[in-house]
């Protein structure tokens, strides 16, 4: 499998092969060869349907039946490769050659790559395209960079301060407590504090403990499984209790949630019904509608268990078996390689649920979660010992 973007006779080409055939897309217009014009390029695919967009002009390859998962498991190269032998003969039109020019602001699956000296795994013959210490976006939030004898300085817009305009003036003298995040509120010339797990209060200065986690939106818990290295990943299990009055929300996500080829097992709500999605190596969505009418959003406690036995999935809701399905009788992928990471309620601040889950779930969970058990463990996981923000004590009330 491969996916390659290249410059061919002045046109941009996107080529990809998911294991059965090579798809080729090419822009309608040429790029300027004067070296003074920056171009905006977007390229990718949804399943086996590709798209290529140069400066707002889009080319789309309609999908036809075939394979729909890009399975590479290699490094990502920009501008060239360490050895031309790595380039598939179908990935380029002519003999492969390295790119000459400038590249900036590369975003892969909604995550920007840091094109610095230290962040990439390696490289050769690459310099600063700007030619100065200012480089690209060294000054944040639309700050203006000036070259100085000792380096550079940033001239910041009115509402930002700091050496790189990284701090809002509204948070410059904030009172947010231990590990809290300060979120500026420009319209009210103020700020709010988002509390780290185990803290509450307006300024996150009150220590709390809980056994029931209350999620209020923009909340998440990230739990790292200490026993991941000893798990039998062909036989996974997760169970928990939840209560909510919402019809949408991500309850739990077992998986790293970083790249589209990461394995995962997810539990959530969609249109008022329980939805379970599992990916063991190919993106396979299994939505569950257990009845004609919703029973999940009535503010009562519900007990859900998902059991994965290789490709056979069982889902129990309130101890009733509501699904028993073999998602891949061919047994191509049988293990849940979730990386030892479990998210509850959502993802890190700034990572939208609908984007990370590619639309499988629409929003963060609002409600309560308790009694989470992984695999056949005899003890519930201690949510208080995990990482998280904006999660509160749900021990009181229903």
Buried (B, 14 or more C-beta within 10 A) or exposed (E): BBBBBBBBEEBBBBBBBBEEEBBBBBBEEEBEEEEEEEEEBEBBBEEBBBBBBBBEEEBEBEBEEEBBBBEEEEEEBBBBEEEEEEBEEBBBBEEBEEEEEEBEEEEEEEEEBEBEEEEBEEEEEEEEEBEEBBBBBBBBBEBEBEEEEEEBBBEBBEEBBBBBBBBBBBBEEBEBBEBBBBBBEEEEEEBBBBBBBBBBEEBBBEEBEBEBBBBBEBBBBBBEBEEBEEBEBBBBBBBBBBBBEBBBBBBBBBBBBEEEBBBBBBBBBBEBBBBBBBBBBBBBBBEBBBEEEBBBBEEEBBBBBBBBEBBBBBBBBBEEEBBEEEBBEEEEBBBBBBBBBBBBBBBEEEBEBBEBBEEBBBBBBBBBBBBBBBBEEEEBBEBBEBBBBBBBBBBEEE
